């Protein structure tokens, strides 16, 4: 019955996507012959995603590699401003200036723009904050690469943010190159994490999936660990298939302060699809979250960018086969 419910969810998701695409969103496609990606483009008026949680660039409804699929809709409901109506390896920055802003005042979300604080309550990534100024986007594309350039000039914070998605020639490798230049007068201090919303070959989360790290794992703030998933040394495995609205969550520890620990492997032994995620920056926090339809490592990095300075970082996705196990 769980399999049937999961299939029904994907059928409904497919109908939702069909309905949305009766009025196409701005999009682009890139391919190197091994990897193919379809991306929704940032657009304040007609864009697929206009929420206030995630960077608007790099949303991937489709990501396929060598006969395996990694992208796709994992949620049931869609709205352009819904915080989690997003797909692919997407990124979220902690907000700038929220605590200083009064109710009705402004703060900044990198890759989004100037946002409006609703009231006196604490910031929540699960709420929608109205976009007062979306900044300016410029997009450049070639057959196997696409670049997004976001410029924001505000009285509080100002920056130039660039994100390039590059498919390496002749390899099953996708690279996300980033740079953030502080063009304002205030220091930018923020954390950014990649919410790797993988839908691996449309398989339900459960036994057959493994997430592996280069260090022994300990956890805190764990939910569902022990019941649905468990830690085995340097890996996370699943004891049973997740269903309905079930989810697992944990803040992971064990990493050091070197970039070599930002090395995550997600393997699907049902279909043999696997991916290795590495970065040239050290982890500042490591979170793991998954539900019935998606499995997400969420690695964080921290940055401090003084006025006039620039910070850059690069994340690589190397796709490979892990084989099939019964």
HUVENQUI-V799225 format. One record per pair of residues at least 12 apart in sequence whose C-alpha atoms are under 6 Angstrom apart, sorted by the first residue. I is the first residue (numbers start at 1). J is the second residue. Records with the same first field share a line. If there is no record, write none. Layout:
# HUVENQUI-V799225
I->J, J
This chain:
# HUVENQUI-V799225
25->47, 48
26->40, 41
27->39, 40, 41
30->143, 144
31->144
32->144
34->65, 66, 172
35->64, 65
36->63, 64
37->62, 63
38->60, 62
39->59, 60
40->59
42->56, 57
48->80
49->80
50->80, 81
51->81, 82, 83
52->128, 129
53->83, 125
54->91, 92
55->91, 92, 111, 112
56->111
59->87, 88
60->87, 88
61->87
68->201
69->200, 201
70->198, 199, 200
71->88, 198, 199
74->293
83->126
88->197
89->195, 196, 197
90->194, 195
91->193, 194, 195
92->192, 193
93->191, 192
94->190, 191
95->108, 109
96->108
103->117, 118, 119, 120
104->116, 117, 118
105->117
112->134
113->133, 134, 135
114->131, 132, 133
115->129, 130, 131, 132
116->129, 130
135->151, 152
136->150, 151
137->149, 150
144->167
145->165, 166
146->164, 165
147->163, 164
148->162, 163
149->161, 162
157->184
158->183, 184
159->181, 182, 183
160->180, 181
161->179, 180
162->178, 179
163->177, 178
164->176, 177
172->319
173->317, 318
174->316, 317
175->315, 316
176->314, 315
177->314
178->312, 313
179->311, 312
180->310, 311
181->309, 310
182->307, 308, 309
183->308
184->307
185->307
187->305, 306, 307
188->304, 305
189->303, 304
190->303
191->301, 302
192->300, 301
193->299, 300
194->298, 299
195->298
196->296, 297
197->296
198->294, 295
199->294
204->292, 293
205->241, 242, 292
206->238, 240, 241
207->238, 239, 240
208->268, 269, 270
209->267, 268
210->236, 237, 266, 267
211->235, 236, 265, 266
212->234, 235, 264, 265
213->234, 264
215->234, 254
216->233, 234, 254
217->234, 253, 254
218->252, 253
219->251, 252, 253
220->251
221->250, 251
222->249, 250
223->248, 249
224->248
228->240
242->292
243->292
246->291
247->290, 291
248->289, 290
249->288, 289
250->287, 288
251->286, 287
252->286, 287
257->282
258->282
259->280, 281, 282
262->278, 279, 283
263->277, 278
264->276, 277
269->324, 325
270->324
271->324
272->321, 322, 323, 324
273->321
274->319, 320, 321, 322
275->318, 319, 320
276->317, 318
277->316, 317
278->315, 316
279->314, 315
280->314
283->300, 301
284->300, 301, 302
285->300
286->299
